[in-house]
Amino acid sequence: MPEITKDALSRYRLRRAEEMLASAQRELAAGDFASANNRAYYAIFHMMRAVLALDGEDYKKHSAVIARFTLNYLKTEILPREYSKLITNASLIRNRSDYEDFYICSIDDTHLLLSGAKAFYKTVSEYVEKRYG
């Protein structure tokens, strides 16, 4: 994959993440916590894919994206390892919110997920700019 394509794909995915964050914020304001959790998770997912795109990598399964991102960027501490917990929690909350009939995520957990996603966006954006800025 040519470098310009990697850069363009990475930036596109960051824009998608930004859109998902804005959607999560709207859903939270509307009191739809399950949708806010879903959008916050997908923002994080698109951020991970944006970083992986810089290496010419992509995966169809969410678990593969998470595993590769964790291995390449968090375990190596290229990006702060603390985001591992955010990613794990986001995936768990999203799965439970989407698929469990009676799961109700607390407003505090939804706020924490969204604030974590915003911090992750800032970190990932800075990393992408540093690599291709």
N, C-alpha and C positions, 0 to 999 in steps of 0.2 A: 504494500500500500504506500503510495507516495506521501511524503511528509505533509504537503499542503492538504491532502485529503484527510490525513490523521488529524491535523489541526482543525480543519473545517468541521469534521465530524465531532470532535471533542467540544468545540464551541457550540455546535448545534445542540448537543446533549446537555450542555450547561444551560442553554436557553430553555430547553424543555424542563429542566430541574427548577429554574426560576419560575416558570409558569405553574408548575406543580406546587411550589411554595406559596405563590399568590392564591391559588385555588384552595390550598389547605387553610390559609388564613381566612378566606371568605367562608368556608364551611364551618370553621371554628366559631366565627362571629355569628353564624346562623344557628349555632347550637347542634350541628350535625357532626358529632364527634367521630363516628365511624368513618364518615367520608373524609374528615380532616386527617385522621390517622392514615387512611389509604393514600391520600395525596402526599402527605409528608413522607411516607415510605417510598412512594414512587419518585419523589424528588431525590431522595438519598440514592435510590437505585440508578437513576439517570446520572447522578454525580459520579458514582463508581464507574459506570460505563464510559463517562467522559474521560476519566483518567485512563482506563484500560484502552480506550481508542488511541491514545498517544503511543501505545506499544503495539498497535495493530491487532489487538485482541478483542474478541467479543464471544459471548456465549448465549445460548438460547434459554438455559435454565437459570432462574434467580439464584439458586444455591451455588451454581458454578461461578456466577459473577461475584457473589459474596466471598466464596472461598478463594478465588484468584486474587481479588482485590486485597483481601486480608493477608494472604501469603506475600504478595508482591509489595504492598505499600504499608501495611500496619505492622506486621511482624518484623519487617526490616527497619521500621520507624522512619521511613521516608515521609510519611504522614503520621500524626500523633496516634499512638496505639490506643488511646482512650476512646477513639471512635468505634472500636470494635464492639463495645457495649451498646452504643447508640444503634449500630447497624443490627445487632442481634435483637435488641428490644423492639426496634422498628418493624423488623420482619415478624416477630412473634405477635406484636399488637395488631399489625395489619392482617395477618392470617386469622387471628382470633376474631377481630372486628368483622372481617369479611365472611367467615365461614362458620363460626359458632353461633347457634341460634340465640342464646341468651347472654352472650358476653357483652358487658358494658364497661368500657374503659373510663376511668375517672377523668374529670376535667383537668386535674393536676397532671396526670400522666400524658394527656393530649398536649397540654401546654409544654411539658418537658420535651416531648417528642418534637414538637414544632420548633422550639427554641434550639434544640440540638441540631435539627436539620438546617436551620439558618446558620449556625456556627460552622457546621460541616461545609455548607455552600461557600462561605467566606474562605475557609481553608483550601478547599478544592479549587476555587477560582484563582486564588493567589498562586497555587501550585501550577495550574495550567498556564497562567500568565508568565510565571518565572521560566517555565520550560519553553514557551513559544513567544514570549513577549519581546 
